[in-house]
Amino acid sequence: MALFGAFMRGTFGLPKPDKQAVDRVKELARSALQASPDTAFAVNEIACNDPGCPGIETVILVMEPGRKTRALKIPKTLDEVVEQDILAALDG
């Protein structure tokens, strides 16, 4: 089984992200996207050992009813993410 150089926090010895930090980023995403209450979010930190990767990035999955799931990738740790980063990821 290949790992493709990427793994999530909470796996392979990285500490699991703080629930409050995850919830904070979910609320920032909900606000930035002006999402409906039916929209669900999943937030993870992913570490990548590939030289082309930013090291650790935050990935926000946006799951809106009736729409394809979107992944917003922010090249920062979970604790560093601000609403402006989410807005920038929407444009990219």
trRosetta pair geometry for C-beta under 8 A, 3 or more apart (Angstrom, degrees):
i j d omega theta_ij theta_ji phi_ij phi_ji
3 6 6.9 -165 153 51 82 48
3 7 6.2 -18 -174 -63 122 100
5 48 5.8 51 131 -160 98 72
5 49 4.6 -125 -162 54 92 88
5 50 4.6 85 134 -46 156 88
5 53 7.5 179 132 -11 122 144
6 46 5.7 7 -172 176 108 112
6 47 6.9 162 -151 84 58 48
6 48 4.8 -16 -99 -100 86 81
6 49 7.7 -152 -73 14 42 73
6 50 7.6 -27 -57 -7 84 107
6 53 7.6 166 -90 -100 97 160
7 11 5.2 -126 175 91 108 117
7 12 5.0 15 147 19 160 138
7 14 7.3 155 110 6 108 130
7 46 7.3 168 88 -155 24 71
7 47 5.8 -16 64 60 74 94
8 11 5.3 70 67 16 74 119
8 14 7.7 -144 125 65 40 135
8 44 5.3 -42 -140 -179 120 126
8 45 6.9 120 -159 79 70 56
8 46 5.5 -45 -99 -102 66 70
8 47 7.6 151 -115 16 16 77
9 14 4.5 -103 -131 119 62 124
9 15 6.6 -15 -171 83 104 46
9 16 6.0 128 136 -124 95 33
9 17 5.3 78 99 -34 149 88
9 44 7.0 -178 32 -171 94 78
9 45 4.4 37 -15 70 128 105
9 46 7.6 -111 -14 -80 78 29
9 47 7.0 103 -62 -19 70 102
10 14 6.5 -36 -7 86 27 88
10 15 7.3 -2 -78 146 52 27
10 16 3.7 53 -95 -98 98 82
10 17 7.2 -68 -42 3 104 68
11 14 6.6 8 57 40 48 99
14 45 7.9 -133 147 96 141 116
14 47 6.4 176 -72 -10 156 140
17 21 5.6 -107 172 75 102 123
17 22 5.6 112 112 -54 121 100
17 43 7.9 -96 91 117 156 98
17 44 7.6 179 8 -140 139 44
17 45 5.5 131 -60 2 129 117
17 78 5.1 55 -138 18 137 167
18 21 4.2 84 71 4 97 107
18 22 7.0 -168 92 -7 51 83
18 78 7.9 176 41 107 81 138
19 22 5.6 -54 -148 37 36 112
19 23 6.2 35 154 -18 68 107
20 23 5.7 -54 -144 40 31 111
20 24 6.2 38 153 -26 64 104
21 24 5.6 -49 -147 31 31 115
21 25 6.6 26 155 -14 63 104
21 78 4.9 81 147 135 125 119
21 79 5.7 -54 -135 -83 135 69
22 25 6.1 -59 -153 38 30 106
22 26 6.4 33 150 -21 65 106
22 43 4.8 166 -150 76 81 122
22 78 6.9 -31 -77 -162 58 140
23 26 5.5 -52 -147 34 34 115
23 27 6.4 31 156 -17 66 104
24 27 6.0 -59 -153 37 29 108
24 28 6.5 31 149 -20 64 106
25 28 5.4 -48 -145 36 36 115
25 29 6.3 38 153 -20 66 103
25 43 4.8 127 90 -137 126 157
25 58 6.7 -124 -145 180 157 143
25 60 6.6 -141 149 -90 113 118
25 78 6.1 -90 -38 -159 145 85
25 81 5.2 42 -113 84 111 141
25 86 8.0 156 -165 -69 80 124
26 29 5.8 -55 -150 36 30 111
26 30 6.4 33 151 -22 65 104
26 41 4.5 160 -135 82 91 138
26 43 5.7 -120 -61 -21 82 130
26 60 7.8 166 -96 -138 54 110
27 30 5.5 -47 -143 34 35 114
27 31 6.3 34 156 -16 64 105
28 31 5.9 -59 -151 39 29 110
28 32 6.1 27 155 -18 66 111
28 81 6.8 167 74 128 158 104
28 82 7.1 -149 -148 -172 149 32
28 83 4.8 -142 -163 -84 102 75
28 86 5.8 165 133 -17 102 147
29 32 5.7 -55 -139 39 30 110
29 33 6.0 10 166 -2 66 114
29 35 7.3 17 129 -7 78 137
29 41 5.4 128 82 -119 142 150
29 43 7.6 -169 -12 -77 142 115
29 60 5.2 -178 -93 -173 148 150
29 62 6.8 -151 169 -89 128 102
29 72 7.3 172 -124 43 119 148
29 86 5.4 -159 -100 -140 66 147
30 33 6.5 -69 -143 49 21 97
30 35 4.8 -94 -142 45 63 114
30 39 7.0 158 -117 83 84 119
30 41 6.8 -106 -57 -25 86 139
31 34 7.3 14 -174 -74 31 49
31 83 6.4 -52 89 -119 117 127
32 83 5.1 176 -72 -160 110 89
32 86 4.2 148 41 103 173 128
32 87 5.3 -135 -158 -62 120 79
32 90 7.3 -166 145 -30 116 134
33 39 7.3 -130 103 138 135 167
33 62 6.6 146 -85 -132 168 141
33 86 7.6 -90 -37 152 86 123
33 90 7.3 166 -92 -90 85 136
35 39 3.8 -84 178 48 122 153
35 41 7.9 134 63 -51 172 109
35 62 7.3 -143 -96 -153 140 109
35 64 7.0 -132 -143 -94 104 104
36 39 5.3 117 58 -16 68 97
36 64 7.4 91 37 -139 103 97
36 65 8.0 -60 74 24 131 105
38 64 7.4 77 102 -151 92 60
38 65 5.0 -30 139 -10 129 123
39 62 6.6 -13 -175 -169 115 83
39 63 6.7 150 -164 79 63 53
39 64 4.8 -19 -111 -99 96 74
39 65 7.5 -113 -82 -3 54 75
40 63 4.3 -20 66 67 93 112
41 60 6.1 -23 -162 -169 106 94
41 61 6.6 149 -159 77 50 62
41 62 6.2 -12 -105 -104 79 55
41 63 7.1 -169 -77 22 30 84
42 60 7.4 155 78 -158 49 45
42 61 4.1 5 51 47 98 114
42 63 7.3 49 -6 -13 96 117
43 58 6.7 -6 -168 -173 92 101
43 59 7.4 164 -150 85 45 51
43 60 5.3 -8 -103 -107 79 74
43 61 7.7 -144 -65 23 38 71
43 78 7.0 101 154 -125 115 112
44 58 7.3 164 88 -153 38 57
44 59 5.3 -12 64 58 87 96
45 56 5.7 4 -179 -175 106 106
45 57 7.3 165 -153 85 61 32
45 58 5.6 -36 -98 -97 68 66
45 59 7.7 156 -104 16 18 76
45 77 6.3 15 -127 -148 132 64
45 78 4.9 -84 -64 -35 115 107
46 56 7.1 161 81 -152 39 58
46 57 5.7 -19 60 63 89 81
46 58 7.8 149 16 -105 75 18
46 59 5.6 27 -4 -8 120 119
47 55 6.9 -31 -144 162 74 54
47 56 5.0 -27 -97 -96 73 78
48 53 3.3 -102 99 175 130 170
48 54 7.3 70 49 46 116 54
48 55 6.9 -158 57 -144 75 7
48 56 7.7 167 17 -87 70 30
48 57 7.1 4 3 9 114 104
49 53 7.3 47 45 45 13 135
50 53 4.5 92 65 -10 89 109
53 57 7.2 -114 -175 -16 96 118
54 57 5.2 90 59 -65 119 103
54 75 3.5 172 -82 -150 173 108
54 76 7.9 -48 139 -48 145 35
55 75 8.0 84 40 -168 77 88
56 76 7.8 -8 100 155 86 19
56 77 5.2 28 108 -87 130 78
57 73 5.6 17 156 -172 137 90
57 74 6.1 161 -169 79 86 44
57 75 4.9 -45 -107 -109 103 45
57 76 7.0 54 -132 28 55 32
58 73 7.6 155 82 -155 49 45
58 74 4.6 -14 61 62 96 103
58 76 6.0 -25 4 75 109 70
58 77 6.8 84 -47 177 103 18
58 78 5.1 129 -98 -85 121 59
58 81 5.2 -55 43 -59 163 134
59 71 5.8 -16 -168 -167 103 101
59 72 7.1 151 -158 76 50 51
59 73 5.4 -13 -104 -102 78 71
59 74 7.7 -173 -77 23 33 71
60 71 7.3 147 75 -158 46 49
60 72 4.3 -13 59 57 100 105
60 74 7.3 35 -6 -5 103 110
60 86 6.9 2 25 -121 160 101
60 89 7.5 106 38 103 114 157
61 69 5.7 -3 -171 -178 101 114
61 70 7.2 154 -156 80 51 46
61 71 5.6 -23 -98 -100 68 71
61 72 7.9 -166 -74 20 22 73
62 69 6.8 158 75 -159 51 61
62 70 4.5 -10 53 59 106 98
62 71 7.8 -165 15 -76 77 23
62 72 6.6 55 -20 -14 111 107
63 69 5.0 -14 -97 -109 76 95
64 67 4.2 13 78 42 106 121
64 70 8.0 18 4 7 103 103
67 70 7.8 -18 132 -25 115 98
72 86 6.3 42 152 -144 155 70
72 89 4.0 86 -169 132 100 135
72 90 6.6 -21 -113 -66 123 59
73 89 6.3 174 56 -141 40 120
74 81 5.5 79 109 -110 156 108
74 85 4.7 63 -141 159 132 119
74 86 7.0 -46 -69 -79 136 52
74 88 7.9 97 -114 74 93 102
74 89 5.3 -71 -72 -64 84 135
76 80 4.0 -115 171 88 120 121
76 81 5.6 157 87 -70 122 67
76 85 6.3 -70 22 -134 137 156
77 80 4.9 86 57 7 77 106
77 81 7.6 -126 96 -26 42 83
78 81 6.1 -43 -158 3 34 116
80 85 7.9 90 121 -46 80 160
81 85 5.1 -118 -148 66 71 146
81 86 7.1 68 180 -48 108 89
82 85 5.4 108 56 0 62 101
82 86 7.8 -124 106 -2 39 88
83 86 5.6 -54 -156 33 42 113
83 87 6.4 41 149 -18 71 104
84 87 5.6 -52 -148 38 35 113
84 88 6.3 37 152 -20 66 105
85 88 5.7 -54 -148 37 31 112
85 89 6.4 33 152 -22 65 105
86 89 5.6 -52 -148 34 32 112
86 90 6.8 40 149 -26 62 100
87 90 5.6 -48 -156 24 35 116
87 91 7.1 29 150 -13 62 103
88 91 5.8 -58 -157 36 37 109
88 92 6.4 24 151 -13 69 111
89 92 5.7 -61 -142 43 35 106
